[in-house]
C-alpha cells in the first residue's frame, strides 16, 4: 500500500468517526425497509395458506411476519421481494413442484442422483 492510499484510508476513518459522533453528516445514506408480508400477500390476492404454499414455508411463518412476532431473515426478505416484483416466477416454481410431486418424480428431501443421473430415494447399502 502506498502513502497516498494509506492517507485516503486514514481520512475515511477520521470521517467515519466524525459521522459516528454526530459531528458530520454522511455523504449518502441508505434506508432498507422490511418487505411487508401482509401487503405483498394481499396484493397477490392470496390467503395466508396460499401464500405460505407459494413461498414453500409454514403458514405459521407468514403469520409471524404479519403479526410482527418475527422478522424475515435476509433470504426470506429476498424471497418476499421476488414475490412482489415477479410473482409469476414463484408460481412457475410452485407449479413445477406440484407436477414433480404428482408424477411421483423423486427430488424431495433425501433423494439422490447416482452417477448415471437417475434418481433413487434410498441410498444403496
VOPA-882644 format. One record per atom (N, C-alpha, C, O, CB): residue in one letter; z, y, x. Coordinates in steps of 0.02 Angstrom, whole numbers, padded with zeros to 5 digits, always signed. Glycine has a CB too. Example, Ala and Ser with C-alpha at 12.3 -4.5 7.8 and 13.67 -1.06 7.14 Angstrom:
BEGIN
A+00390-00284+00660
A+00390-00225+00615
A+00390-00165+00660
A+00423-00166+00712
A+00452-00224+00565
S+00354-00112+00642
S+00357-00053+00684
S+00394+00002+00645
S+00402+00057+00670
S+00286-00030+00704
This chain:
BEGIN
X+00000-00058+00043
X+00000+00000+00000
X+00000+00061+00045
X+00039+00066+00093
X+00062+00000-00049
X-00045+00108+00030
X-00047+00168+00072
X+00001+00221+00046
X+00029+00215-00009
X-00118+00195+00076
X+00010+00274+00085
X+00059+00326+00067
X+00041+00362+00002
X+00085+00380-00037
X+00064+00377+00124
X-00024+00371-00010
X-00045+00405-00071
X-00025+00365-00133
X+00003+00392-00181
X-00121+00418-00070
X-00040+00299-00133
X-00021+00257-00189
X+00054+00254-00199
X+00079+00255-00255
X-00050+00186-00180
X+00090+00249-00144
X+00163+00248-00148
X+00189+00313-00179
X+00234+00312-00220
X+00194+00237-00078
X+00160+00369-00158
X+00180+00434-00185
X+00167+00438-00260
X+00207+00466-00298
X+00144+00490-00149
X+00110+00411-00283
X+00094+00412-00355
X+00143+00369-00393
X+00165+00388-00448
X+00022+00387-00367
X+00160+00311-00365
X+00208+00267-00399
X+00277+00299-00402
X+00311+00294-00453
X+00212+00199-00364
X+00297+00332-00349
X+00362+00365-00347
X+00363+00423-00398
X+00413+00433-00432
X+00377+00392-00276
X+00308+00459-00403
X+00303+00513-00452
X+00307+00486-00523
X+00338+00516-00566
X+00239+00552-00443
X+00275+00430-00536
X+00278+00398-00602
X+00348+00376-00619
X+00370+00381-00676
X+00230+00339-00605
X+00383+00350-00569
X+00452+00329-00580
X+00496+00389-00596
X+00538+00385-00641
X+00478+00292-00518
X+00488+00443-00560
X+00527+00504-00574
X+00512+00529-00645
X+00557+00549-00681
X+00510+00560-00523
X+00449+00526-00665
X+00429+00546-00733
X+00461+00501-00785
X+00485+00526-00837
X+00352+00545-00740
X+00463+00436-00772
X+00494+00389-00819
X+00568+00404-00828
X+00595+00400-00883
X+00484+00317-00795
X+00602+00420-00773
X+00673+00437-00777
X+00684+00500-00819
X+00730+00502-00859
X+00703+00446-00706
X+00641+00550-00809
X+00647+00612-00848
X+00635+00598-00923
X+00670+00626-00965
X+00595+00664-00823
X+00588+00556-00938
X+00575+00538-01009
X+00634+00501-01038
X+00656+00516-01093
X+00510+00495-01015
X+00661+00453-01000
X+00718+00414-01024
X+00779+00458-01036
X+00818+00446-01082
X+00736+00360-00973
X+00788+00509-00995
X+00845+00555-01004
X+00833+00607-01058
X+00879+00644-01077
X+00860+00591-00938
X+00772+00611-01083
X+00756+00659-01135
X+00737+00728-01108
X+00732+00776-01147
X+00813+00667-01181
X+00725+00733-01044
X+00707+00797-01013
X+00632+00810-01016
X+00610+00865-01000
X+00731+00799-00942
X+00595+00760-01035
X+00522+00767-01037
X+00494+00722-01092
X+00522+00669-01106
X+00491+00749-00969
X+00440+00745-01123
X+00408+00704-01175
X+00354+00661-01142
X+00321+00683-01096
X+00379+00749-01231
X+00346+00599-01168
X+00293+00557-01140
X+00224+00585-01156
X+00214+00617-01207
X+00300+00485-01167
X+00177+00572-01112
X+00108+00595-01123
X+00078+00561-01184
X+00040+00592-01221
X+00065+00583-01061
X+00094+00498-01194
X+00070+00459-01251
X+00127+00418-01278
X+00172+00396-01242
X+00011+00414-01231
X+00124+00407-01343
X+00173+00363-01374
X+00137+00319-01424
X+00094+00341-01461
X+00230+00405-01409
X+00156+00256-01424
X+00126+00208-01470
X+00181+00182-01516
X+00236+00164-01493
X+00091+00150-01432
X+00165+00178-01579
X+00212+00150-01627
X+00178+00091-01660
X+00127+00098-01693
X+00234+00203-01680
X+00206+00033-01650
X+00180-00027-01681
X+00224-00043-01741
X+00285-00050-01735
X+00178-00087-01632
X+00193-00048-01798
X+00231-00062-01859
X+00227-00137-01874
X+00178-00170-01859
X+00205-00021-01919
X+00279-00161-01904
X+00280-00230-01926
X+00232-00237-01984
X+00231-00195-02029
X+00352-00253-01946
X+00192-00290-01985
X+00150-00301-02043
X+00194-00317-02103
X+00243-00353-02096
X+00098-00358-02030
X+00176-00292-02160
X+00215-00302-02222
X+00188-00364-02257
X+00136-00362-02289
X+00211-00240-02269
X+00224-00420-02249
X+00201-00484-02276
X+00190-00481-02352
X+00141-00507-02377
X+00252-00540-02260
X+00235-00448-02387
X+00228-00443-02460
X+00165-00404-02479
X+00127-00425-02523
X+00291-00410-02491
X+00154-00348-02446
X+00095-00307-02462
X+00031-00345-02445
X-00018-00341-02483
X+00097-00240-02423
X+00031-00381-02390
X-00028-00420-02371
X-00041-00474-02423
X-00097-00484-02446
X-00020-00451-02300
X+00012-00510-02440
X+00006-00565-02490
X-00020-00538-02556
X-00065-00567-02586
X+00073-00600-02500
X+00009-00483-02579
X-00012-00454-02643
X-00084-00429-02640
X-00121-00434-02689
X+00035-00397-02663
X-00104-00401-02582
X-00173-00376-02577
X-00223-00433-02582
X-00281-00423-02601
X-00182-00338-02511
X-00201-00493-02563
X-00244-00552-02568
X-00239-00586-02636
X-00277-00632-02651
X-00227-00601-02514
X-00192-00562-02678
X-00183-00590-02745
X-00155-00661-02744
X-00172-00702-02786
X-00249-00591-02781
X-00110-00675-02696
X-00083-00742-02689
X-00009-00744-02706
X+00027-00694-02700
X-00093-00767-02618
X+00014-00802-02729
X+00085-00813-02738
X+00115-00827-02669
X+00079-00836-02621
X+00099-00872-02789
X+00182-00829-02666
X+00214-00845-02603
X+00195-00915-02579
X+00183-00926-02520
X+00291-00840-02610
X+00191-00962-02626
X+00173-01031-02609
X+00102-01034-02582
X+00089-01067-02532
X+00181-01077-02670
X+00056-01000-02615
X-00014-00999-02593
X-00021-00966-02524
X-00058-00990-02481
X-00058-00963-02645
X+00015-00911-02515
X+00011-00875-02451
X+00040-00918-02395
X+00012-00922-02340
X+00049-00808-02455
X+00097-00951-02408
X+00127-00995-02358
X+00079-01052-02341
X+00073-01071-02282
X+00194-01023-02385
X+00046-01079-02391
X-00002-01134-02379
X-00060-01108-02336
X-00082-01142-02290
X-00028-01162-02446
X-00085-01048-02352
X-00140-01019-02315
X-00121-01009-02241
X-00162-01021-02196
X-00161-00953-02346
X-00059-00987-02229
X-00037-00974-02161
X-00009-01036-02127
X+00005-01036-02067
X+00016-00920-02161
X-00002-01091-02166
X+00024-01154-02140
X+00096-01146-02115
X+00114-01170-02061
X-00020-01180-02083
X+00137-01112-02156
X+00208-01103-02141
X+00249-01121-02203
X+00221-01122-02258
X+00223-01029-02118
X+00312-01136-02195
X+00354-01150-02253
X+00360-01088-02298
X+00360-01031-02273
X+00424-01174-02232
X+00365-01099-02363
X+00371-01043-02409
X+00435-01003-02394
X+00437-00943-02406
X+00371-01067-02482
X+00487-01036-02368
X+00549-01001-02352
X+00537-00949-02296
X+00573-00899-02293
X+00603-01051-02330
X+00488-00962-02253
X+00472-00913-02201
X+00444-00850-02233
X+00464-00795-02215
X+00421-00943-02151
X+00398-00857-02280
X+00369-00800-02315
X+00424-00763-02353
X+00426-00702-02352
X+00312-00822-02363
X+00467-00800-02387
X+00521-00769-02424
X+00567-00730-02377
X+00590-00675-02393
X+00562-00822-02462
X+00581-00758-02319
X+00624-00724-02270
X+00592-00659-02247
X+00627-00608-02240
X+00637-00769-02210
X+00527-00659-02233
X+00492-00598-02213
X+00496-00546-02269
X+00512-00488-02256
X+00418-00613-02196
X+00481-00567-02329
X+00478-00520-02385
X+00546-00492-02403
X+00551-00435-02426
X+00447-00554-02445
X+00598-00530-02394
X+00665-00507-02412
X+00701-00475-02353
X+00759-00454-02359
X+00706-00565-02438
X+00668-00471-02296
X+00698-00437-02238
X+00750-00478-02202
X+00786-00451-02160
X+00728-00373-02259
X+00756-00542-02218
X+00805-00585-02184
X+00782-00605-02115
X+00823-00621-02072
X+00820-00646-02226
X+00717-00604-02105
X+00690-00621-02039
X+00628-00579-02026
X+00594-00557-02072
X+00674-00696-02034
X+00615-00568-01963
X+00556-00530-01942
X+00507-00578-01909
X+00527-00623-01872
X+00575-00471-01894
X+00443-00568-01922
X+00393-00612-01890
X+00394-00603-01815
X+00399-00547-01790
X+00323-00597-01918
X+00388-00659-01778
X+00382-00654-01705
X+00310-00633-01688
X+00270-00623-01734
X+00400-00722-01670
X+00295-00626-01625
X+00230-00599-01604
X+00171-00640-01632
X+00124-00610-01658
X+00226-00597-01529
X+00172-00707-01626
X+00115-00745-01654
X+00110-00737-01730
X+00054-00733-01757
X+00122-00818-01637
X+00167-00734-01765
X+00166-00726-01837
X+00139-00657-01857
X+00102-00651-01906
X+00236-00737-01867
X+00158-00606-01819
X+00132-00538-01833
X+00056-00538-01825
X+00020-00507-01865
X+00163-00486-01785
X+00031-00572-01774
X-00041-00576-01764
X-00074-00613-01822
X-00126-00591-01847
X-00057-00611-01698
X-00045-00667-01843
X-00072-00705-01900
X-00073-00663-01963
X-00121-00666-02002
X-00032-00769-01911
X-00020-00625-01975
X-00018-00581-02034
X-00073-00527-02029
X-00103-00509-02080
X+00051-00548-02040
X-00084-00501-01970
X-00137-00450-01961
X-00206-00481-01973
X-00250-00448-02001
X-00134-00420-01890
X-00215-00543-01952
X-00278-00578-01966
X-00286-00588-02041
X-00340-00578-02069
X-00281-00646-01928
X-00232-00606-02074
X-00234-00616-02147
X-00255-00552-02182
X-00290-00554-02232
X-00166-00640-02173
X-00233-00495-02156
X-00251-00431-02186
X-00322-00412-02170
X-00359-00390-02214
X-00203-00377-02162
X-00342-00420-02108
X-00408-00396-02085
X-00465-00444-02101
X-00521-00423-02116
X-00406-00383-02011
X-00450-00509-02099
X-00504-00558-02108
X-00478-00620-02144
X-00476-00675-02114
X-00535-00578-02039
X-00457-00613-02206
X-00429-00671-02242
X-00478-00729-02248
X-00457-00787-02254
X-00407-00650-02311
X-00542-00714-02245
X-00592-00768-02251
X-00587-00817-02193
X-00603-00876-02200
X-00663-00739-02255
X-00565-00793-02135
X-00556-00836-02077
X-00501-00888-02092
X-00510-00947-02079
X-00538-00795-02013
X-00445-00864-02118
X-00390-00910-02134
X-00410-00958-02190
X-00393-01017-02189
X-00327-00871-02154
X-00447-00932-02240
X-00469-00976-02295
X-00515-01030-02269
X-00512-01087-02291
X-00504-00934-02349
X-00558-01013-02221
X-00604-01062-02192
X-00564-01116-02154
X-00579-01175-02160
X-00654-01027-02145
X-00515-01094-02115
X-00473-01142-02078
X-00436-01186-02126
X-00431-01247-02116
X-00424-01104-02031
X-00408-01156-02178
X-00370-01194-02228
X-00416-01245-02263
X-00396-01302-02274
X-00339-01147-02281
X-00477-01225-02279
X-00525-01271-02311
X-00541-01329-02264
X-00545-01386-02286
X-00590-01233-02330
X-00549-01315-02200
X-00563-01368-02152
X-00505-01417-02148
X-00516-01477-02143
X-00576-01337-02082
X-00443-01391-02151
X-00384-01436-02150
X-00383-01480-02212
X-00367-01539-02207
X-00319-01394-02146
X-00400-01451-02271
X-00400-01490-02333
X-00453-01545-02330
X-00440-01602-02350
X-00412-01444-02394
X-00512-01529-02305
X-00566-01578-02300
X-00545-01634-02253
X-00555-01693-02269
X-00632-01545-02276
X-00517-01618-02196
X-00495-01668-02148
X-00442-01713-02178
X-00443-01774-02168
X-00469-01635-02084
X-00395-01683-02215
X-00341-01721-02245
X-00368-01767-02300
X-00348-01825-02304
X-00287-01674-02273
X-00412-01740-02342
X-00440-01779-02397
X-00483-01837-02372
X-00485-01890-02404
X-00482-01735-02443
X-00517-01828-02317
X-00561-01881-02291
X-00522-01932-02251
X-00551-01982-02228
X-00616-01851-02249
X-00458-01921-02242
X-00417-01967-02203
X-00429-01960-02129
X-00409-02003-02090
X-00431-02037-02225
X-00462-01906-02110
X-00476-01895-02040
X-00412-01882-02002
X-00371-01842-02024
X-00524-01835-02032
X-00402-01916-01947
X-00342-01903-01908
X-00344-01832-01880
X-00394-01797-01884
X-00334-01954-01851
X-00290-01812-01852
X-00289-01746-01821
X-00223-01712-01835
X-00211-01656-01812
X-00346-01704-01846
X-00181-01746-01873
X-00116-01718-01887
X-00071-01727-01827
X-00093-01748-01773
X-00085-01749-01948
X-00007-01710-01835
X+00040-01718-01780
X+00041-01790-01756
X+00044-01837-01796
X+00111-01696-01801
X+00039-01799-01691
X+00043-01865-01662
X-00025-01899-01654
X-00028-01951-01621
X+00086-01908-01704
X-00078-01871-01682
X-00143-01902-01674
X-00166-01892-01602
X-00151-01842-01570
X-00195-01872-01724
X-00202-01941-01578
X-00226-01939-01509
X-00301-01947-01508
X-00331-01974-01555
X-00192-01992-01466
X-00331-01924-01455
X-00402-01936-01443
X-00406-01977-01379
X-00383-01955-01326
X-00443-01869-01438
X-00436-02037-01385
X-00440-02078-01324
X-00498-02054-01281
X-00537-02012-01304
X-00448-02153-01343
X-00505-02079-01222
X-00559-02056-01177
X-00628-02061-01207
X-00673-02022-01187
X-00557-02095-01113
X-00640-02107-01254
X-00706-02114-01285
X-00717-02061-01338
X-00772-02055-01365
X-00714-02184-01315
X-00666-02021-01353
X-00672-01967-01402
X-00656-01988-01473
X-00667-01948-01519
X-00741-01940-01399
X-00631-02049-01483
X-00613-02071-01550
X-00539-02059-01562
X-00498-02061-01515
X-00630-02145-01561
X-00522-02047-01625
X-00452-02033-01642
X-00416-02099-01655
X-00444-02147-01681
X-00448-01988-01704
X-00354-02099-01638
X-00310-02153-01658
X-00243-02123-01675
X-00220-02077-01640
X-00304-02208-01604
X-00211-02148-01726
X-00150-02117-01749
X-00088-02143-01713
X-00036-02111-01716
X-00142-02128-01822
X-00093-02199-01679
X-00035-02225-01642
X-00056-02239-01570
X-00111-02263-01558
X-00007-02290-01675
X-00013-02223-01523
X-00029-02238-01454
X-00032-02314-01443
X+00004-02352-01475
X+00022-02207-01405
X-00076-02334-01398
X-00080-02405-01382
X-00019-02425-01340
X+00006-02386-01300
X-00146-02421-01343
X+00003-02487-01351
X+00061-02510-01313
X+00041-02538-01246
X+00084-02560-01208
X+00100-02563-01352
